[in-house]
């Protein structure tokens, strides 16, 4: 029962956490490459969308395991 409760908490956090992680990684990517002039207005939403997609894939895999 305790493991199920933990998995419920993880499932509810993934849709919010993964886009934030993707956006944060995009910010890090843009700031680590200042000489390449990456546009943060493109890379930040791209990172958020990729994080959202990764979250959906993780949730789908978690549903298959159940």
RAPE-V259713 format. One record per residue. RES is the residue in one letter. PSI is psi in whole degrees, 0 to 359 (999 if undefined). OMEGA is omega in whole degrees, 0 to 359 (none if undefined). Layout:
res = {RES	RES}
psi = {PSI	PSI}
omega = {OMEGA	OMEGA}
This chain:
res = {X	X	X	X	X	X	X	X	X	X	X	X	X	X	X	X	X	X	X	X	X	X	X	X	X	X	X	X	X	X	X	X	X	X	X	X	X	X	X	X	X	X	X	X	X	X	X	X	X	X	X	X	X	X	X	X	X	X	X	X	X	X	X	X	X	X}
psi = {322	323	322	320	319	316	324	320	319	317	324	338	332	315	339	325	318	316	327	319	318	317	320	320	325	319	317	318	315	319	334	346	64	335	350	355	48	136	115	338	345	314	326	309	327	318	322	319	318	323	320	316	319	321	319	320	317	316	321	319	324	325	325	326	328	999}
omega = {181	179	179	178	178	179	176	179	179	179	181	181	186	181	179	186	185	175	177	177	178	177	178	177	177	177	178	180	181	183	178	180	185	183	180	176	174	180	181	179	175	187	180	176	178	177	178	180	177	175	178	178	178	177	178	178	179	179	178	178	177	177	179	182	181	none}
